[in-house]
Amino acid sequence: ENRFSISPKVEGTFSWEANTLIFTPKDPFSFTTTYTATYGSNTKVVFSTQNTTTKLAVPAYLQKYTLSCEIAALRMAVNFRGANVSEDDLIPKVGSDPTPHNGNIWGNPNNAFVGNIRGTQMGDGYGVHWGPIARAARDYRDAKDFQSWTLEQLTSEIVKGNPVIIWVYSHFGTKTSWNTPDGTSIYAVRDEHAVVAVGFVGPANNPTQIIINDPLVGQV
């Protein structure tokens, strides 16, 4: 027993089964750590523990309509908090901007859903940005919209038990812009898409993966 050591140091106890020496740690090994166990001067075993996984039990719904990813993401978040709503319940709360897409003139996704939710991206439909989604969420619980967060701010909210809807893009995600009828300039992204961050792998300050519920494919 005196010839056994483990680094980083771990407190534990020894027991024997016939000629087999068993070391039992007092506490579980730390996640994401490489340990070296040495017996005498010639026997060495190196092993690494798995990354910790933090994940909220947020339901993963597929979107009902061709362009309703933001509504589906909102549904996941509020139903996780105890609501029992459908996309069709949420659509009127988000609101719609029926301004036709005419050249460089279209609606304002910072105010409501632009275009036909059953339509085609950048054809007769676009989507909606975070402000209207947060506004609708506040009908069910406290919610806020934000920009320019760090990854650690994102994971810290998940640790607190809060799913986070994030805007990404599918396919190419090229920048685009247009003007509203009142002259407001809109900056947008073709193939914009919304998903829900529900967990992560590794430490909160340096995760190796983010777990998302994607309305197009499920949890990834």
C-alpha positions, 0 to 999 in steps of 0.5 A: 500500500505504501508503494501506491500513489496517484497524481493529482492526489486523491484521498482514498482507502485500500482493500484487498481481494486475495492478492489484488490491491484495490484503491477506492477514492473517498470522492468521485474523480474530477471530470476532464482530468488526466490521472497517473497511478503509480505502483513502485517504480515500474508500474504506471497507469495513465487514464483520463476521466470523461467530460462533464455534461450539463443538459436541461430537459427541454423538449425537442419539437420539430417546426410545424411550418417551413419557416416557423423555427423561431416559433418552435424554439420559443415553444420549447423554451416556454413549455420547459417552464410549464406552459402547454402551448402549440406553435399556433398559440404562439404565432399571434403573440409574436405577430406578423408583418404582411408587407409584400416582398417587393424589390428592396422593400419588405417588412421589419423582423425586429417588430414581427414575423416577416412574410409567409410562415408557410413560404420560402426563405427570402422569397415570400417569407423570412422570419423574425428576430429576437425582440418579438420572441422575447416579448412573446416569452414574457407572457409566460415568464421573465425573459430578455433579448440580448446581443454579443454575449460570450460563450461563458455567458451562454453556458452560465445561463444554462447552469442556472437552468435557463434555456437560451434561444440563439439565432444561427443560419442554415445553408450559406448564411449570407448577409442581406438587407432591405428597407421597410416602407417607412425607410428603416434599414434592415440587416439580415441573414439569408437562411436565418434559423433559430435553435435552443441551447439546452446544454454543454459538454465540459466546463462552463468556462471552456466547453467542448460542445454546445447541445442544441435542440434544432427545430429542423432535426432534433437534438444535436 
